[in-house]
Amino acid sequence: MKIIIALKNHLRAFMQMACIVFAILFASCSVRAQVSTRVEEVNGIAYYIHTVEKGQTLYSLSKLYQCDINEITAANPGTDQGIKDGSEIRIPASKAKVKGQSIAVKDDKTFLLHQVKKKETLYSIAKLYAIDINELTAANPGSDAGVKKGQELRIPVKSKAKPVTTDMHSHTVAQGETLYGISKAYGLTVEAIQNANGGLKEGLKAGQVIMIPVTIGQPVPANPVGMPGKGEISPVTIVEPVYKEKYDIALMLPFYLNYKDTMEAREKKMRDVALQMYRGAMMAGDTLEANGLKANIHIYDVLDGKSQITEVLARKEMLDMDVVIGPTFKEPLADACIWGAKNGVHVVCPVQQPNKVLLNSPNMSKAVPSSATQWVSMARLVYKKHANDNIIIIDSKNIDDRRSVDAFREEWRKLSGDSLKNVVIVADAGSFTVKDKYVAGKKNIVLAPTSDKKVIATLFRSLGDGDITVYGTESWDDLDAITVANRNKYHVHYPQTTFIDYDDAGMQKWIEAYRKKYKSEPGKFAVIGYDLVMYYGTGLKQYGRAFPNHLEDIKAGLYGNGYDYFKTSNESGFENQYIILVGVENYQLVREN
């Protein structure tokens, strides 16, 4: 197996050299992005109105404003697909942590509190926020006599009516489609579609036309088909030749080799993940070569931004690629998908990303199932084991949790022929109860698709005694909010997308080989890197470049992951729906499937 590293022949040596480059260039700092001084109130909520500059991403904005990226995407529908230079982004001011600024409300009026800096004057502050100086003095009685460093001034926030942002799109229901599947295809909640169609109390029928609320200006997929069990789906068109004497695999990961800035904790973590995935991939390359696959593995350093992915995709050797694994960041991944669709190259998303990345990307596969898809699979596993038990599901009303709740309920309805009736709506994270939903003499199965620590803590305080089993999310694996005693008492279960069985003899042998080769301990992402390259490499060996049409038929020796792909629609890509269910029994973590 020939390894081709795009930037240097040996990754470790290059990283050592890169560290020296970092030290030399540390003094050269780029101009820092500025927090917007334009603040507006829309429907009672104050926002910083930020105009996107060249090179800025959602992640860089979340760092600039110290605001959770999910808060930003929630305030700006459609931005999870990327942002464009010159566009205006709303940053919820109450969720941001900008030095020297905060939000206050007095007499039903919203103000931005500004802490006066050295040499600032009333005039310069009024000019900074583009307000009349008389407005500023009226909001701050006595300030016309002058302001001092450290003084807090109230900046009136202008109110602006929120424009209509949604329209209705018609969708014709195909045979076998479900409400959840349609909501997933359009990136909506089941509730949003029900509300737009009078509740849909009688369910869906093939040929029925329903209305889909969509954001104005956003692209709408052409009547997509949602989830497994839908009608006929056309195979992916494969560019000839199907079989080759030697294949080319590209691995695009964020190594930060040429990074000129100081590395924050997130960048260091991403680099460590990339290095582990790279090492695991190289281990897989050795195994595939021993199994008779001739292939080159090309390594590319691709970060979050346009410049690197544009330069990489423009290279002549890229046209020889048979599969591209990565990039891991959303915007470069979107560019790679467009390029892959144009050139007939399959692109693999190796990490968790929103399902929207699959839209209009027919030759793409997403290796990590979304939370909602995990809960479709959870419904199948729970139904298989607890079809006759009392099922209770907790709805925290968080938009992401609600998608998982809707996914579980819809799949449960399909499996059982009946709707799930025991739903606990959490209006207050600090106070709710599930005991009134228990049934005496039956096993009570409580499902909580949430990572909200307050909801989880309240849930475990209110469970009480009895034959109770609790199912949670993947994040529960290392959640300190759940005690060891509670994990055992309530037989806590949760899905995993990667599960390493350290008692397995094959796994132990692999770990020893990794230690010997890299003089370090393999982590979760080393196993992920190995399994990905083994899976897609085996696909190339078995089916050539036509492997996308045989994803569910590939049989490869994997150590920590599983792949069970379904194609979301003719126009869109494949999503993995495989989960590993683990649970606590007698204080031991055991695999259930």
Secondary structure by P-SEA (a helix, b strand, c coil): ccccccccccaaaaaaaaaaaaaaacccccbbbbcccbbbbccccccccccccccccaaaaaaaacccaaaaaaacccccccccccbbbbccccccccccccccccccbbbbbbbbcccccaaaaaaaacccaaaaaaacccccccccccbbbbbbbbbbcccccbbbbbbbbcccccaaaaaaaacccaaaaaaacccccccccccbbbbbbbcccccccccccccccccccccccccccccccbbbbbbbbcccccccccccaaaaaaaaaaaaaaaaaaaaaaaaaaabbbbbbbbbbcccccaaaaaaaaccccccccccccccccaaaaaaaaaaaaabbbbbbcccccccccccccccccccccaaaaaaaaaaaaaacccccbbbbbbcccaaaaaaaaaaaaaaaaaccccccccccccccccccccccccccbbbbbbbccccaaaaaaaaacccccbbbbbbcccccccccccaaaaaaacbbbbbccccccccaaaaaaaaaaaaaccccccaaaaaaaaaaaaaaaaaaacccccccccccccccccccccccccccccbbbbbcbbbbbbbcccbbbbcc
